């Protein structure tokens, strides 16, 4: 194969007068390819990012698969090369000088040119830490973590809910930073750097916080994005549009040569302000927020009919676009839910609406029969807490929760059909329609209460009885074996000795999300707990989410450049040992080295913040100001702002991630051991019982000889 490639290249080399020649390579290891095909050294080479799935072949018959993939990639290479040539002309960068992540590379080049035009010194660095003249270590010690805000309002939403995709929040926040600064009274940047950029000398800037020190670079960045926006809007440049879409990924990526954590924190602060104002505007327009973060917003429209909910969403989005503060924010409706039972982003279920061609399907319109075909109903159940239950009760949990969503919705649809038949085509006033809707809603609530008192109580009692009998029989036959709870069992999971009790706590916690029937659910819970001989207010009867959470922000795919926040403790794909990009067309494995390095930086930063934290008073909660004072002015004693237990809860999530990663990939075992040992050695001053729990978890993973 390599001899054929070399002979073809030599043949092309002998006919150079036909035009310039360039070699386009798409392979996992470019250096190995150049070593095997020496003639490539005579040609300029351009590298196409390769997908790791292209190298996964079956043992027999791999030649046909490899040939098909090779022909597909070869056919697509011409289009890729033409796009790269257009990018080279737009960025004024030689074709062969682009890195694999051309977005970050091009953004760095544009930003460096803009900074140079403003007579600013570049802080280029390869390790993600800006070269600021020796003050980097001091600044990074006191830097807080940049966490994405997540707002969740648990509950049962029986009206149509809409999920909206949020685009260009970072671009809008950057361009509207002056307005946000004025709304904050000029306190956002510390100084009026935009109004009087030359009014403050270097000595004054050294005495202020990082907001003022990074304001000049922030202003240059804003001007750069304005030019990219003009290129994207006026001329329709696809590369400028791509840079705008990946702005926040570039700002927060340590792989950027001009990465500045101060600029990242400043932009994140402005994004939080704009995000809060956007949610406030949603509420003013009558929407109820169910869930919101920087990437999506789920709202309760308050409409029972899907077509009315779609019309309301369209009106809502048009109104938001007229607001000057949200000029560049784009909200895209992704999907609608007839009914949504929401606990958090990893624990929810609902009846998903089917939309064909932009119009609601027949499931939103009452038919003459009054009952919808069950095959048309799509019930989505995504409950992470169910994975901690025994396999025998997981199916019962999903079934009961699905019925709790479907039965009231079906009853409401039947009532709508009855109301429509009683009207007989006669129109009614809006006040009468509103009163009728309230009447139907009250009837649905009463119907749910009756179902809980009769149907759900009887069904759960039968399930609990069968579960107790089943596990008693198993305990007699395999009393010396460990009972497995699902595919995994998180560190620190408690009260898993009684599967019936765990089932009762989880089911009742989900059903109690509906505030209208919470009292009835508590009565049912009391009867179920009495059946398993547990008191209602006993500590073991209290529900606690057994799943820990550890979010690794801004994980970037090396092939499609997709950027997302990943919960390493609750993401199903990661727990199934599939550390791959979630985009269906990609599937590229994540760079584990980059993820482990980011995880290590988070651990080190949390350790520094733990030791450098403030002392606060027990009585007045004021931060200690005097260095030598033993007591506060109110005669109260001082304590650490972050206690040992709170710090241990954070590090416990990290430990669980490392244990799971060690079982999945043994090649990184040594690095992970060093990382865990770093945590243990650094925190040798923790309380004995805390350190004992750490060592107990470590001994269960590694050989005891390593602790000698």
C-alpha angles and dihedrals in degrees: 000000000000091000090054091050091048093049092049092050091049090051089053090047091057090057100048092139089077091073144288118321128212130179117226112202127192112177138116094248114035094177091055090051092051090048091054095042105044094178088072087076088071094059134060107253130211120193124219114204108254128219115230091219089069089069096053108100134164120247096247125041095014093139094072093047092047092049092051093049091046093052092047093051092045092052091049094047094078092057091046091050093050090051091048091051090052089050090050091054092047096047095036090230125134113260096241096047098073118109123225091263095054094174095063092039094051093045090052091052094049092046093048091051091049092049091048091051088054091051093247125147114243119237095205114172136164098213100057093254111111118236100238100158103277100313095099098095093048093050096045092054093065098036115118124223116269105229126179112241114245120191118191127175109189118212148105111280109194095178125076112290125198129209113212125194113222117218133184097008092143093049092049093047091051095048093044095044092112092056091048090049091053091049089053092051094251093299096117097080097026092230133038092258094153094051098041109018093167099042095090126061128211095265092057092047091054090061097055133071128271092270090072095038094056095039094097092052090044090054092050090049090053092052090049092052090048090057092047090049091052090051092049096046103038103035100021093235108183094203093055089049090051091051090052092049092051097040096113092044090055094046094051098038116107087203089074114102090219097043110150117181090202092059089045092053092046093052090045090053092053090046090054091052093049091044092053091048090049092054090047089054090051090055092047089056092054102261123134115221114229100168134353139175136147093284106040144011127206115200136182107232095195090227124124095199120070095218091052090049091052091049090049091051092050091051091046093052093046090052092050091051090059091060110097093214091059097039097130099034114110122200117196121191108230104176144339131228125209089202130004130194105193131185101153138322092284097041116053142112136189151152104267118215119231115226121188121191094347094301128098117260128232094278090077094051121072114238129208095259093059094221124089122223107260090219088066093056116091110199113191118201118185107163116159092184090063091066089070092059123088114272090246092061100036092081091048090051093052092045095050094047092046091052090049087059100038104043096058092043091051091049091050090052091052090051090051090054091050091049091049092051092050092055092055092200095308115138122236135198121261091249092056091047091051092049091049091050091052090050092052091048092053090048090052091051092051090047092053091050091052091049092051092050093049119014103030095040093052093044094049092047090055092048092049091048093050091046092053092049092045096051093043089057092047093047090057094052099039103023092141095053129085113249110230117224105209123302094315142015117207122228110267097023107157138200095018094136093090112053093186091055092048090050092051093049095049097044095046092046090056096044090048089064087087102083093197093064100028093114092053091048091052090053090050090047091052091054093047092050090049088056091058092042097248123134118241096240098034116129092242090056093060116103117235124176102246094198115093121212129223115165120198105201128219102009106181127205111228093214109041097018091233111166124202144146113253126203102215093195101047107026107113096209093053092046088052088059093255105129092176139127111277094219105111094221093050119039093172113164113248119247100258092193092059092046093049091048091051089048090050092051090052091052093049093047092050090049092052093047090049093056095040097046125128127257117237132193120256092222109036099019091226119151115253109257104174115070099211101036114116095193136032123252087257089057092251124137124243128247136179115274090227114043128216093253093052091049091047091053090056094048092044090065089052091050092052091051091051093049092051092046092049092055091049101045120026093181091074094046096107094051092048092049090054090049094052091044089053089057092048095047095045092050098045088127094066120115115283096246091052093050089046091057090050092051091045091056092044093051090053089057106036137036115277090231090072090064094056 
